[in-house]
Amino acid sequence: MPVQDFIEGAAFRIVAYATGRGMCPVEEYLDGLPSRDRKRLDALLYRVAEQGPPRNVERSVKVAGEEFWEFKAY
């Protein structure tokens, strides 16, 4: 699966799916959010890159057998 670097932090490197043409659906989604929601998600992603994923399993869970996490809510 093609990915591109999204955010580099002290604890984690966050990558996002990129199409074969270099488009990033995650960036497109974030760009389409209202300003308030975009700021909240940006803050969450930067915090995760710096400190690691939230330990609250209602918010984030490691995907079984993989090296990535799923955000359930923000």
N, C-alpha and C positions, 0 to 999 in steps of 0.2 A: 504494500500500500504506500503510495507516495505521500510524504509528509514534508512540511517545512517548519523551520524554527519559528516559534510564535513569541515566547518570552523566555529569557534566560535568567535564572535566579541563583541564589547561593545554594539552595537545597535541591531544586529541580529545574529541568529544562522542559518547558511546555511546547509541544509540537501540535500542529493542526494538519488535517487532511488537505492535500492539494490535488487538484485535477491534473491530468496530463498536460493541460494548457496553462498550468501555473495559477489557476484561480483557486481561491481559498474560501469555501462555503462558510467557514466559521467567521472569517473577517466580514464577509458580506452580511451574515446574520447580525453580527454585533453592530455593524454600521447602520443597519436598519432599525435598531432599537431606539426608543425615546432616550433622550440625554440622561435622565435620572437612572434608568435601568442600565445603560451602557456604563455609567460611572460606577455603579455597584458591582457589575461583573468585572470590569477592569480592576477594581480594588481587590476583589476576590482572587482573580488570576495572579496578580502580582504578589499577593500575600502567600498564595500556594507556592509560587516559584521561589520565594524567599524562605518560607518556613515549612513547607510540606502541606499535604492535604489536611483538611479538617478531620479531627478524630471522631467527630459526631457521625455515626453511621446513618443517621437520618438525612445527612447532608452530602456525604461522600462515601463511596465504598470502592475498594479495589476489585477490579473485574477478575473473577476466578481464572487462574491459569495465565494471566496476562501481567504485564508490567505497567499498567495504566489504571487510572481511577475514573469513576463516573461521578459526576455531580448530579445529585437528585433534585436539589432545590438551591436557591440562592436567596 
